[in-house]
Amino acid sequence: MPEYSRDFFLNLDSQDSLAPFRAEFHLPEGLIYLDGNSLGAMPKSAKARALDVVEREWGEDLITSWNKNGWFHLAEKLGDKIAGLIGAGPGEVMACDTTGLNLYKLLSMALDMRPDRKGIVMEGSNFPTDNYMAQGLIGQLGRGHEIRFAEKEGILDAITKDVAVVSLTQVHYKTGHLLDMKAITDKAHAVGALVIWDLCHSAGALPIDLNGCEADFALGCGYKYLNGGPGAPAFIYVAKRHQGQARQPLTGWWSHAAPFAFERDYRPADNIWQTLTGTQPILSLSVLECGLDIMGRADMAELREKSLNLSSYFIDLVEEHCGGYGFTLATPREWDDRGSQVSFTHEHGLAIMQALIADKVVGDFRAPDIVRFGFTPLYTRYVDVWDAVSRLKNIMEQELWRNPEFAKAGAVT
């Protein structure tokens, strides 16, 4: 392992082509923010945009803003911007609703398109919302569907000819392991199954090529690497070839073929509009656009390279300076096998993370023992990696994590 120093990382920052993007985000002085994989930092432009929507578009233009200021087509407009980040085409993505609702829609559509099959393949250790939504849907359908849980190494073997849909998260929320989208999609299609990809921890963090992989469906959130703000609308992707092939179950008026015809009976749109439900949250959508516009100007290959460099340096430094304190790497070491986060296990992970946050290094804790750090290359500096590990080392050396106040978990960890 090479000898690192703080000056080494300052020099990397001076050569970083992505460094100017940091100035476009509001980051409190002295804070090292390594939690963009849970909530991205606020674009400085978001405040002015929110004020304009509230004061002018809502306050002055009122209901005319649906036409005058483009509110009615905003979900579609932002969807096309997201499409450019995930390898989709125009008219294949909508910014709308939440990840859970969008997964519910897509699972229902996929199962309807494979009516004679009962198997659903998912990761048992996946983020709970995905599993809960699938369990709730098949319970309501009552058609004998069964979820087949498999972990990373067993996924391909679990995809057999009785499977209707494979529903997976590309980057694991705890460990950060990265699934092979192309290989899994190819295997699913070879046996006649459809695939839904959850991009919550990958959209905006690494290059994605949905159409190049011939993906069927996808969804993701807007508040992590896309920097859309807390509770930002999610997004939903339906490949053009599947649009109009199945009806999504939440048949609100915005997914009607002619919403303002106000017909008595439902008649679905036959394009990406079929994925909508009701009136969309214009304030939240408007602020989400600020993050998307920044992300749209970044080179995704450069972003991915910096992400992997940041996380690799972090792994090296933790193992060098904190190796004797009980940390075990949970994230794959190989570049091609991980997203943009690093997780370590530690039996006192909750208290350690609380102590770090008190020392202005913000990551998060995932039960039972994961301390998790997200690296967002648009605003994370190389020197932040050095400084974060230096503070972690001090906490472990001085046993500051033993302070009783750090043993108590908040409502959100």
KEKE-3310 file (N, C-alpha, C; in steps of 0.2 Angstrom, whole numbers, plus 5000, padded with zeros to 4 digits):
npx = (5004:5003:5011:5001:4996:4989:4992:4993:4980:4975:4982:4976:4963:4966:4968:4956:4943:4930:4929:4924:4910:4906:4904:4891:4883:4875:4884:4887:4899:4914:4908:4909:4901:4895:4884:4876:4870:4859:4852:4854:4865:4859:4856:4862:4854:4841:4834:4830:4823:4812:4806:4802:4793:4783:4780:4779:4774:4764:4758:4756:4752:4744:4731:4733:4746:4747:4746:4753:4766:4770:4767:4759:4765:4777:4781:4784:4794:4804:4806:4811:4824:4829:4830:4841:4851:4851:4851:4840:4827:4819:4802:4801:4802:4795:4794:4788:4777:4781:4795:4790:4777:4779:4785:4775:4766:4773:4777:4764:4760:4770:4767:4754:4757:4763:4754:4753:4763:4771:4781:4792:4807:4818:4830:4832:4839:4836:4832:4819:4806:4804:4803:4792:4781:4780:4775:4763:4756:4755:4748:4736:4732:4730:4732:4741:4754:4772:4786:4803:4816:4833:4851:4865:4874:4866:4857:4856:4854:4842:4833:4821:4811:4798:4797:4790:4793:4808:4814:4825:4837:4849:4861:4866:4858:4864:4877:4882:4885:4886:4875:4875:4868:4866:4869:4860:4848:4848:4848:4835:4827:4830:4823:4810:4806:4802:4810:4813:4821:4828:4834:4838:4850:4859:4856:4863:4875:4883:4887:4873:4864:4850:4842:4852:4855:4843:4833:4817:4808:4810:4814:4816:4823:4822:4829:4842:4857:4853:4849:4837:4830:4822:4810:4808:4800:4799:4805:4799:4802:4797:4800:4799:4793:4785:4775:4758:4755:4750:4739:4742:4739:4735:4724:4723:4717:4726:4733:4724:4719:4714:4714:4707:4695:4686:4679:4667:4671:4686:4700:4715:4730:4742:4755:4770:4763:4754:4758:4756:4747:4738:4736:4752:4765:4770:4778:4788:4793:4798:4809:4817:4821:4832:4843:4844:4847:4860:4867:4865:4875:4887:4900:4897:4906:4918:4913:4910:4923:4929:4921:4925:4938:4938:4931:4940:4951:4946:4943:4956:4963:4955:4957:4971:4973:4963:4963:4965:4954:4942:4934:4926:4927:4912:4909:4911:4928:4933:4932:4922:4912:4905:4895:4893:4897:4903:4904:4906:4906:4903:4903:4899:4893:4882:4885:4897:4895:4886:4895:4904:4895:4893:4905:4905:4906:4896:4888:4879:4869:4865:4855:4860:4873:4880:4890:4889:4895:4893:4898:4898:4902:4901:4902:4909:4926:4943:4951:4942:4940:4952:4951:4940:4943:4953:4946:4938:4948:4953:4941:4941:4953:4952:4942:4929:4917:4911:4904:4889:4878:4879:4875:4861:4848:4842:4826:4828:4841)
npy = (4994:5011:5026:5037:5054:5069:5080:5073:5070:5082:5087:5078:5083:5096:5092:5087:5085:5086:5094:5108:5106:5105:5118:5121:5116:5117:5115:5113:5122:5114:5101:5084:5076:5061:5054:5054:5044:5042:5054:5066:5081:5098:5107:5123:5131:5127:5133:5146:5142:5135:5146:5154:5145:5145:5159:5166:5157:5149:5158:5170:5167:5156:5144:5145:5141:5127:5126:5138:5138:5125:5115:5104:5095:5092:5081:5072:5079:5080:5066:5063:5069:5062:5050:5051:5049:5036:5027:5026:5030:5045:5047:5036:5036:5042:5055:5052:5049:5037:5026:5014:5014:5014:5002:4993:4995:4991:4978:4972:4974:4967:4954:4952:4951:4939:4928:4914:4910:4909:4912:4923:4931:4938:4947:4942:4949:4962:4980:4983:4988:4985:4971:4970:4977:4968:4956:4961:4964:4951:4945:4952:4949:4935:4924:4913:4916:4916:4921:4919:4919:4924:4926:4936:4927:4916:4920:4919:4905:4904:4908:4901:4892:4894:4906:4922:4935:4944:4954:4965:4975:4985:4990:4985:4990:4989:4982:4987:4980:4976:4971:4961:4968:4966:4952:4945:4950:4945:4931:4930:4933:4923:4912:4917:4926:4942:4957:4968:4982:4990:5006:5014:5015:5017:5025:5040:5038:5029:5023:5018:5007:5005:5002:4996:4985:4979:4980:4978:4984:4998:5007:5021:5032:5050:5057:5053:5051:5059:5071:5078:5082:5079:5066:5068:5066:5049:5039:5031:5018:5011:5001:5005:4995:4988:4996:5000:4986:4980:4984:4996:4995:5006:5016:5030:5047:5054:5044:5041:5040:5052:5064:5076:5074:5069:5057:5044:5031:5021:5023:5018:5027:5023:5025:5031:5038:5030:5026:5035:5041:5051:5069:5077:5081:5097:5106:5098:5091:5102:5106:5095:5095:5104:5097:5087:5094:5098:5086:5082:5088:5083:5071:5055:5044:5050:5053:5040:5035:5043:5041:5027:5028:5037:5028:5017:5023:5026:5013:5008:5017:5016:5002:5003:5013:5010:4997:4988:4989:4981:4982:4976:4973:4975:4978:4974:4972:4973:4983:4982:4976:4984:4998:5015:5016:5012:5000:4994:4981:4981:4977:4987:4997:5006:5015:5020:5026:5036:5044:5048:5056:5066:5072:5078:5070:5063:5049:5034:5021:5004:4992:4975:4979:4987:5000:5014:5022:5034:5040:5054:5060:5072:5082:5077:5078:5073:5075:5075:5061:5058:5066:5061:5048:5051:5057:5046:5037:5044:5043:5030:5027:5035:5030:5036:5033:5026:5034:5037:5044:5040:5028:5027:5025:5036:5040:5039:5031)
npz = (5000:4996:5003:5010:5012:5019:5010:4998:4995:4994:4982:4973:4972:4967:4954:4949:4938:4940:4951:4951:4952:4965:4970:4967:4976:4992:5006:5023:5032:5037:5038:5033:5021:5019:5015:5004:4997:5004:5006:4995:4993:4994:4979:4976:4968:4970:4980:4975:4964:4970:4977:4966:4960:4970:4973:4961:4950:4957:4966:4958:4944:4947:4943:4929:4927:4924:4911:4906:4913:4911:4920:4918:4910:4916:4923:4913:4906:4915:4916:4904:4905:4915:4909:4900:4909:4912:4902:4894:4882:4875:4880:4888:4901:4917:4929:4944:4958:4971:4975:4980:4976:4962:4960:4963:4953:4942:4945:4945:4931:4925:4929:4924:4911:4910:4912:4915:4923:4939:4947:4956:4957:4969:4979:4995:5005:5001:5000:5011:5007:4993:4994:5003:4996:4985:4992:4997:4985:4979:4988:4988:4975:4975:4966:4967:4966:4970:4979:4976:4985:4983:4985:4980:4973:4969:4961:4946:4945:4951:4942:4932:4921:4926:4931:4932:4933:4937:4950:4955:4964:4958:4964:4980:4995:5007:5007:4995:4984:4967:4954:4939:4927:4913:4911:4920:4915:4902:4905:4911:4900:4892:4897:4896:4905:4913:4918:4931:4936:4950:4953:4963:4971:4961:4950:4944:4950:4943:4926:4917:4906:4901:4889:4881:4888:4886:4895:4903:4913:4925:4940:4951:4964:4967:4977:4981:4974:4963:4969:4973:4984:5000:5000:4987:4971:4963:4949:4935:4923:4907:4894:4877:4869:4877:4881:4884:4884:4895:4909:4921:4939:4947:4942:4940:4935:4928:4920:4911:4893:4888:4899:4901:4895:4903:4904:4909:4910:4912:4901:4896:4893:4880:4880:4889:4898:4904:4916:4926:4940:4949:4951:4950:4961:4960:4966:4972:4961:4953:4961:4960:4947:4947:4953:4943:4932:4935:4936:4923:4916:4919:4916:4914:4914:4919:4932:4937:4938:4947:4958:4961:4964:4975:4984:4985:4990:5003:5008:5009:5018:5030:5033:5035:5045:5055:5056:5067:5075:5074:5062:5048:5031:5021:5008:4991:4986:4973:4959:4948:4955:4964:4969:4973:4986:5003:5014:5031:5043:5061:5078:5086:5078:5078:5088:5085:5073:5077:5085:5075:5067:5077:5076:5065:5053:5042:5040:5038:5048:5047:5052:5056:5060:5051:5046:5035:5021:5009:4993:4984:4969:4963:4973:4984:4990:4988:4999:5009:5011:5017:5029:5035:5038:5047:5058:5061:5066:5077:5085:5088:5094:5105:5111:5110:5106:5116:5124:5133:5126:5113:5111:5110:5098:5085:5078:5065:5057)
capx = (5000:5007:5011:4996:4996:4984:4994:4992:4973:4974:4984:4971:4958:4968:4968:4950:4939:4923:4929:4920:4903:4905:4902:4884:4879:4875:4887:4889:4906:4917:4905:4910:4895:4896:4877:4872:4867:4853:4849:4859:4865:4855:4858:4861:4848:4834:4830:4827:4818:4806:4803:4799:4787:4778:4778:4776:4770:4758:4756:4753:4749:4739:4729:4735:4753:4747:4748:4758:4772:4772:4766:4755:4770:4783:4783:4787:4800:4809:4807:4816:4830:4832:4831:4848:4856:4850:4852:4833:4825:4813:4795:4801:4803:4791:4796:4781:4775:4786:4798:4786:4771:4781:4787:4769:4763:4777:4776:4757:4760:4774:4763:4749:4760:4765:4749:4754:4769:4769:4787:4795:4814:4820:4835:4830:4842:4835:4828:4812:4800:4803:4800:4785:4777:4779:4771:4757:4753:4753:4742:4729:4730:4727:4733:4746:4761:4777:4792:4808:4822:4840:4856:4868:4878:4862:4851:4855:4851:4835:4829:4820:4805:4792:4797:4786:4797:4814:4814:4831:4840:4856:4866:4863:4858:4868:4884:4885:4887:4883:4873:4877:4862:4866:4869:4854:4842:4849:4846:4828:4824:4831:4818:4804:4804:4803:4815:4812:4827:4827:4840:4839:4857:4864:4855:4867:4881:4887:4883:4867:4862:4844:4841:4858:4854:4836:4829:4810:4805:4815:4811:4822:4821:4825:4832:4849:4862:4850:4849:4831:4827:4819:4804:4808:4797:4803:4804:4797:4804:4794:4803:4794:4790:4780:4770:4751:4754:4747:4737:4745:4733:4733:4722:4720:4714:4732:4735:4719:4721:4712:4712:4702:4689:4682:4675:4665:4675:4694:4703:4722:4735:4746:4762:4773:4758:4750:4761:4754:4741:4734:4740:4758:4768:4773:4784:4794:4796:4802:4815:4821:4824:4838:4848:4844:4851:4867:4869:4865:4881:4893:4902:4896:4912:4922:4910:4911:4930:4931:4918:4928:4944:4936:4929:4946:4956:4943:4945:4964:4964:4952:4961:4978:4973:4958:4962:4965:4948:4936:4930:4926:4924:4906:4908:4916:4934:4934:4929:4917:4907:4902:4892:4897:4897:4908:4901:4910:4903:4906:4898:4897:4892:4878:4888:4903:4892:4884:4901:4906:4891:4894:4912:4904:4907:4889:4887:4873:4870:4860:4855:4862:4880:4883:4892:4889:4897:4891:4903:4895:4908:4900:4903:4914:4932:4947:4953:4936:4942:4958:4949:4935:4946:4957:4942:4936:4954:4953:4936:4942:4959:4950:4935:4924:4910:4908:4900:4882:4874:4880:4871:4854:4847:4836:4820:4831:4848)
capy = (5000:5017:5030:5043:5060:5074:5084:5069:5070:5089:5087:5075:5088:5101:5090:5084:5089:5087:5098:5114:5105:5106:5125:5121:5113:5120:5111:5117:5123:5109:5095:5079:5073:5054:5051:5056:5038:5042:5060:5071:5088:5103:5112:5130:5134:5124:5138:5151:5138:5134:5152:5156:5141:5147:5166:5168:5152:5147:5165:5175:5163:5152:5138:5145:5138:5121:5127:5144:5136:5119:5110:5097:5090:5092:5074:5069:5083:5077:5059:5063:5071:5056:5045:5052:5047:5028:5023:5026:5035:5049:5044:5029:5037:5047:5056:5052:5045:5035:5020:5008:5014:5012:4995:4990:4996:4987:4971:4970:4974:4961:4948:4952:4950:4932:4925:4907:4909:4911:4913:4930:4931:4944:4946:4942:4955:4968:4985:4980:4991:4980:4964:4971:4978:4962:4952:4964:4963:4944:4943:4954:4945:4928:4919:4908:4918:4914:4924:4915:4924:4922:4931:4937:4921:4911:4923:4916:4898:4904:4911:4896:4893:4895:4913:4927:4942:4945:4960:4966:4981:4985:4991:4983:4996:4988:4980:4991:4975:4978:4965:4962:4969:4962:4944:4943:4951:4940:4924:4930:4933:4916:4908:4920:4930:4949:4960:4975:4985:4996:5009:5019:5016:5017:5031:5046:5036:5025:5023:5013:5007:5000:4999:4992:4978:4976:4980:4978:4990:5000:5012:5023:5038:5056:5061:5051:5054:5064:5077:5081:5084:5074:5065:5070:5061:5044:5039:5024:5016:5006:5000:5006:4989:4985:5001:4998:4979:4978:4990:4996:4994:5012:5019:5037:5050:5056:5039:5040:5042:5059:5066:5081:5073:5067:5051:5040:5024:5022:5021:5019:5029:5018:5027:5031:5042:5025:5024:5040:5040:5057:5075:5076:5086:5101:5109:5094:5090:5108:5106:5089:5097:5107:5092:5084:5099:5098:5079:5081:5092:5079:5066:5049:5040:5053:5052:5033:5034:5047:5037:5021:5031:5039:5023:5013:5026:5026:5007:5008:5021:5013:4996:5005:5017:5007:4990:4984:4990:4977:4984:4971:4976:4971:4980:4971:4976:4974:4989:4980:4973:4988:5004:5021:5017:5008:4998:4990:4979:4982:4976:4994:5001:5012:5020:5023:5031:5042:5048:5051:5062:5072:5075:5081:5066:5060:5043:5031:5015:5000:4986:4975:4981:4990:5008:5014:5028:5035:5044:5057:5063:5079:5087:5074:5079:5068:5077:5073:5054:5058:5069:5057:5042:5053:5058:5039:5034:5047:5041:5023:5027:5038:5026:5041:5030:5023:5039:5034:5047:5038:5021:5028:5027:5040:5038:5037:5029)
capz = (5000:4995:5009:5009:5016:5017:5004:4992:4993:4991:4976:4968:4972:4962:4947:4948:4933:4943:4957:4950:4953:4972:4972:4965:4981:4998:5011:5029:5033:5041:5038:5028:5020:5016:5015:4998:4995:5007:5004:4992:4996:4991:4974:4978:4964:4972:4984:4970:4960:4975:4978:4960:4959:4975:4973:4954:4946:4961:4969:4953:4939:4949:4939:4922:4927:4921:4904:4905:4916:4909:4925:4916:4906:4920:4925:4907:4904:4920:4914:4898:4908:4919:4904:4898:4914:4914:4895:4891:4877:4876:4881:4891:4909:4920:4936:4947:4964:4975:4972:4982:4971:4955:4959:4963:4946:4937:4946:4943:4924:4922:4931:4919:4904:4910:4917:4916:4927:4946:4951:4956:4960:4972:4984:5002:5009:4997:5004:5013:5003:4987:4996:5006:4990:4981:4996:4997:4979:4977:4993:4985:4968:4976:4961:4968:4965:4975:4979:4977:4987:4982:4986:4974:4969:4967:4957:4940:4946:4953:4936:4929:4916:4929:4933:4928:4934:4941:4952:4959:4965:4954:4969:4986:4999:5013:5005:4990:4979:4960:4951:4932:4924:4906:4912:4923:4910:4897:4908:4912:4894:4889:4900:4895:4911:4912:4923:4934:4940:4955:4952:4969:4973:4955:4945:4945:4953:4938:4920:4916:4899:4901:4882:4879:4891:4884:4901:4902:4917:4930:4944:4956:4968:4965:4982:4983:4969:4959:4973:4972:4990:5004:4998:4980:4967:4960:4942:4932:4916:4903:4888:4872:4866:4882:4883:4881:4884:4901:4912:4928:4943:4950:4936:4941:4929:4924:4916:4905:4887:4888:4906:4902:4892:4909:4903:4915:4911:4911:4895:4897:4888:4877:4880:4896:4902:4907:4922:4931:4944:4950:4950:4952:4966:4956:4970:4973:4954:4951:4964:4958:4941:4949:4953:4936:4927:4937:4934:4916:4913:4921:4912:4919:4915:4924:4938:4940:4939:4953:4963:4963:4967:4982:4989:4986:4995:5009:5010:5010:5024:5035:5034:5037:5051:5059:5055:5073:5079:5073:5056:5043:5025:5018:5001:4987:4984:4966:4956:4944:4959:4969:4967:4975:4994:5006:5021:5035:5049:5067:5083:5089:5073:5079:5093:5081:5068:5081:5087:5069:5066:5081:5074:5058:5047:5041:5036:5042:5051:5044:5057:5063:5062:5045:5045:5028:5018:5002:4989:4978:4966:4961:4978:4988:4989:4990:5005:5013:5013:5022:5035:5038:5042:5053:5063:5064:5069:5084:5089:5090:5098:5112:5113:5111:5104:5122:5127:5133:5122:5106:5111:5109:5091:5084:5074:5058:5058)
cpx = (5004:5006:5006:4998:4990:4985:4993:4985:4972:4976:4979:4965:4959:4968:4961:4945:4932:4923:4924:4912:4901:4902:4894:4880:4880:4878:4889:4896:4909:4914:4907:4904:4896:4890:4873:4869:4860:4849:4855:4859:4861:4858:4857:4855:4841:4830:4827:4822:4811:4803:4799:4793:4781:4776:4775:4771:4763:4754:4752:4749:4744:4737:4732:4742:4753:4748:4754:4765:4774:4771:4763:4760:4777:4786:4786:4793:4805:4811:4812:4823:4833:4834:4838:4853:4856:4850:4845:4832:4820:4806:4796:4802:4798:4794:4789:4781:4781:4789:4793:4780:4773:4782:4780:4766:4767:4777:4769:4757:4764:4770:4757:4751:4763:4760:4749:4760:4768:4775:4790:4802:4816:4826:4831:4832:4841:4832:4821:4807:4799:4800:4793:4780:4775:4774:4764:4753:4751:4747:4736:4727:4727:4727:4738:4753:4766:4783:4798:4814:4828:4845:4860:4871:4873:4856:4850:4852:4844:4830:4827:4813:4799:4792:4794:4791:4803:4814:4820:4833:4847:4862:4863:4863:4862:4876:4887:4887:4883:4881:4874:4870:4861:4865:4862:4848:4842:4846:4838:4824:4824:4826:4811:4801:4805:4807:4813:4818:4826:4834:4841:4846:4862:4863:4859:4873:4885:4883:4878:4865:4856:4842:4846:4857:4847:4832:4821:4807:4811:4811:4817:4819:4825:4829:4839:4854:4859:4848:4843:4827:4824:4812:4803:4804:4802:4803:4802:4799:4800:4797:4797:4790:4785:4774:4763:4750:4750:4745:4740:4739:4731:4730:4718:4719:4720:4734:4729:4721:4719:4709:4707:4696:4684:4677:4673:4670:4682:4696:4710:4726:4739:4753:4764:4768:4754:4752:4759:4748:4737:4739:4746:4761:4772:4779:4790:4797:4800:4809:4820:4824:4831:4844:4849:4848:4859:4870:4870:4871:4887:4894:4902:4902:4917:4920:4911:4918:4932:4927:4922:4935:4943:4935:4935:4950:4953:4944:4952:4965:4961:4955:4968:4977:4968:4958:4962:4959:4941:4932:4931:4923:4918:4905:4913:4922:4935:4929:4922:4911:4904:4900:4896:4896:4901:4904:4906:4905:4907:4901:4895:4895:4888:4881:4894:4900:4889:4889:4904:4902:4892:4901:4911:4906:4900:4889:4880:4874:4864:4861:4857:4869:4884:4884:4893:4891:4896:4896:4899:4900:4907:4902:4908:4921:4937:4950:4948:4938:4947:4955:4944:4938:4950:4952:4939:4942:4954:4947:4937:4948:4957:4944:4930:4917:4907:4904:4892:4877:4874:4877:4864:4852:4841:4831:4823:4838:4852)
cpy = (5006:5021:5036:5048:5065:5078:5080:5069:5077:5090:5084:5080:5094:5099:5087:5088:5090:5092:5104:5113:5106:5113:5126:5118:5117:5114:5115:5117:5117:5102:5091:5075:5067:5050:5053:5050:5037:5048:5065:5078:5092:5107:5119:5133:5132:5129:5143:5148:5137:5141:5155:5152:5144:5154:5168:5163:5150:5154:5169:5172:5158:5146:5139:5142:5131:5121:5132:5142:5129:5113:5103:5092:5090:5085:5071:5073:5081:5070:5059:5065:5065:5050:5045:5050:5039:5024:5022:5031:5040:5045:5037:5030:5043:5049:5057:5048:5043:5028:5014:5008:5012:5005:4991:4990:4991:4980:4968:4970:4968:4954:4947:4949:4942:4928:4918:4905:4912:4913:4921:4929:4938:4942:4947:4947:4961:4973:4983:4982:4986:4974:4965:4972:4972:4957:4955:4963:4956:4942:4946:4951:4939:4923:4914:4910:4917:4918:4919:4919:4920:4927:4931:4931:4916:4914:4920:4909:4898:4906:4905:4897:4894:4902:4918:4934:4941:4952:4962:4973:4981:4985:4990:4989:4995:4987:4985:4986:4977:4972:4967:4962:4965:4955:4942:4944:4946:4933:4924:4930:4926:4911:4911:4924:4938:4951:4967:4977:4991:4999:5015:5020:5016:5023:5037:5044:5032:5025:5017:5013:5002:4998:4995:4985:4975:4975:4981:4984:4992:5006:5015:5029:5044:5060:5059:5055:5059:5071:5081:5083:5079:5073:5066:5064:5055:5044:5031:5024:5010:5006:5001:5000:4986:4990:5000:4990:4977:4985:4990:4997:5001:5017:5026:5041:5053:5051:5037:5043:5049:5062:5071:5080:5071:5062:5047:5034:5025:5019:5023:5022:5023:5020:5027:5035:5036:5024:5029:5038:5046:5063:5075:5082:5091:5104:5105:5092:5096:5108:5101:5091:5101:5102:5088:5088:5099:5091:5078:5084:5088:5073:5059:5045:5043:5052:5045:5032:5037:5043:5031:5023:5033:5033:5018:5016:5026:5019:5006:5011:5018:5007:4998:5008:5014:5000:4985:4985:4987:4978:4978:4973:4972:4973:4976:4975:4977:4979:4987:4977:4977:4995:5010:5022:5011:5006:4993:4987:4980:4981:4982:4999:5007:5017:5024:5028:5037:5047:5051:5057:5068:5075:5077:5077:5062:5054:5040:5024:5010:4993:4980:4978:4984:4998:5009:5021:5029:5041:5047:5062:5070:5084:5084:5075:5073:5069:5075:5065:5054:5060:5065:5051:5045:5054:5051:5036:5037:5044:5034:5023:5030:5034:5031:5038:5027:5028:5037:5037:5044:5031:5021:5030:5032:5037:5035:5036:5029)
cpz = (5000:5002:5007:5014:5014:5011:4998:4990:4991:4984:4971:4967:4967:4955:4945:4943:4935:4949:4957:4952:4961:4974:4970:4970:4988:5003:5017:5030:5038:5041:5032:5027:5016:5016:5009:4995:4999:5006:5001:4994:4991:4986:4977:4974:4966:4976:4980:4966:4964:4976:4972:4959:4964:4974:4966:4951:4950:4963:4964:4947:4940:4944:4932:4922:4924:4914:4903:4907:4915:4915:4923:4913:4910:4922:4919:4905:4909:4918:4909:4900:4912:4914:4901:4903:4915:4907:4893:4886:4879:4876:4884:4899:4911:4927:4940:4954:4968:4972:4974:4977:4964:4955:4959:4956:4942:4938:4944:4935:4922:4924:4926:4912:4904:4915:4919:4921:4934:4950:4951:4960:4962:4977:4991:5006:5006:5002:5005:5009:4997:4989:4999:5001:4986:4985:4997:4991:4978:4982:4991:4979:4970:4971:4961:4967:4971:4974:4980:4979:4986:4983:4980:4970:4967:4963:4950:4940:4947:4947:4931:4925:4919:4932:4929:4927:4938:4943:4957:4959:4962:4959:4976:4991:5005:5011:5000:4984:4973:4957:4943:4929:4917:4907:4915:4918:4905:4899:4908:4905:4890:4891:4899:4900:4909:4918:4925:4938:4944:4955:4957:4971:4967:4951:4948:4949:4948:4932:4920:4909:4899:4894:4880:4882:4889:4890:4899:4906:4922:4934:4948:4959:4965:4971:4984:4978:4964:4963:4972:4978:4994:5002:4990:4976:4964:4953:4940:4925:4913:4896:4882:4870:4871:4884:4880:4881:4890:4905:4919:4933:4946:4945:4938:4934:4925:4919:4910:4899:4885:4894:4906:4897:4897:4908:4909:4916:4909:4905:4895:4891:4886:4876:4888:4901:4906:4914:4928:4935:4944:4949:4954:4957:4963:4960:4970:4966:4952:4954:4962:4951:4942:4949:4947:4931:4928:4934:4926:4912:4915:4917:4916:4919:4920:4931:4941:4942:4946:4959:4966:4966:4974:4987:4990:4991:5002:5012:5013:5017:5030:5037:5037:5044:5057:5059:5061:5078:5078:5067:5051:5036:5022:5011:4997:4985:4977:4963:4952:4948:4964:4966:4970:4983:4996:5013:5024:5041:5055:5072:5086:5084:5074:5083:5089:5076:5071:5083:5081:5067:5070:5080:5067:5052:5047:5037:5039:5044:5048:5049:5053:5065:5056:5047:5038:5026:5011:4999:4983:4975:4964:4967:4984:4986:4991:4997:5011:5016:5018:5029:5039:5042:5048:5059:5066:5068:5077:5088:5092:5095:5105:5114:5114:5110:5110:5126:5127:5128:5115:5106:5110:5101:5090:5080:5067:5060:5051)
residu = (MET:PRO:GLU:TYR:SER:ARG:ASP:PHE:PHE:LEU:ASN:LEU:ASP:SER:GLN:ASP:SER:LEU:ALA:PRO:PHE:ARG:ALA:GLU:PHE:HIS:LEU:PRO:GLU:GLY:LEU:ILE:TYR:LEU:ASP:GLY:ASN:SER:LEU:GLY:ALA:MET:PRO:LYS:SER:ALA:LYS:ALA:ARG:ALA:LEU:ASP:VAL:VAL:GLU:ARG:GLU:TRP:GLY:GLU:ASP:LEU:ILE:THR:SER:TRP:ASN:LYS:ASN:GLY:TRP:PHE:HIS:LEU:ALA:GLU:LYS:LEU:GLY:ASP:LYS:ILE:ALA:GLY:LEU:ILE:GLY:ALA:GLY:PRO:GLY:GLU:VAL:MET:ALA:CYS:ASP:THR:THR:GLY:LEU:ASN:LEU:TYR:LYS:LEU:LEU:SER:MET:ALA:LEU:ASP:MET:ARG:PRO:ASP:ARG:LYS:GLY:ILE:VAL:MET:GLU:GLY:SER:ASN:PHE:PRO:THR:ASP:ASN:TYR:MET:ALA:GLN:GLY:LEU:ILE:GLY:GLN:LEU:GLY:ARG:GLY:HIS:GLU:ILE:ARG:PHE:ALA:GLU:LYS:GLU:GLY:ILE:LEU:ASP:ALA:ILE:THR:LYS:ASP:VAL:ALA:VAL:VAL:SER:LEU:THR:GLN:VAL:HIS:TYR:LYS:THR:GLY:HIS:LEU:LEU:ASP:MET:LYS:ALA:ILE:THR:ASP:LYS:ALA:HIS:ALA:VAL:GLY:ALA:LEU:VAL:ILE:TRP:ASP:LEU:CYS:HIS:SER:ALA:GLY:ALA:LEU:PRO:ILE:ASP:LEU:ASN:GLY:CYS:GLU:ALA:ASP:PHE:ALA:LEU:GLY:CYS:GLY:TYR:LYS:TYR:LEU:ASN:GLY:GLY:PRO:GLY:ALA:PRO:ALA:PHE:ILE:TYR:VAL:ALA:LYS:ARG:HIS:GLN:GLY:GLN:ALA:ARG:GLN:PRO:LEU:THR:GLY:TRP:TRP:SER:HIS:ALA:ALA:PRO:PHE:ALA:PHE:GLU:ARG:ASP:TYR:ARG:PRO:ALA:ASP:ASN:ILE:TRP:GLN:THR:LEU:THR:GLY:THR:GLN:PRO:ILE:LEU:SER:LEU:SER:VAL:LEU:GLU:CYS:GLY:LEU:ASP:ILE:MET:GLY:ARG:ALA:ASP:MET:ALA:GLU:LEU:ARG:GLU:LYS:SER:LEU:ASN:LEU:SER:SER:TYR:PHE:ILE:ASP:LEU:VAL:GLU:GLU:HIS:CYS:GLY:GLY:TYR:GLY:PHE:THR:LEU:ALA:THR:PRO:ARG:GLU:TRP:ASP:ASP:ARG:GLY:SER:GLN:VAL:SER:PHE:THR:HIS:GLU:HIS:GLY:LEU:ALA:ILE:MET:GLN:ALA:LEU:ILE:ALA:ASP:LYS:VAL:VAL:GLY:ASP:PHE:ARG:ALA:PRO:ASP:ILE:VAL:ARG:PHE:GLY:PHE:THR:PRO:LEU:TYR:THR:ARG:TYR:VAL:ASP:VAL:TRP:ASP:ALA:VAL:SER:ARG:LEU:LYS:ASN:ILE:MET:GLU:GLN:GLU:LEU:TRP:ARG:ASN:PRO:GLU:PHE:ALA:LYS:ALA:GLY:ALA:VAL:THR)
# end
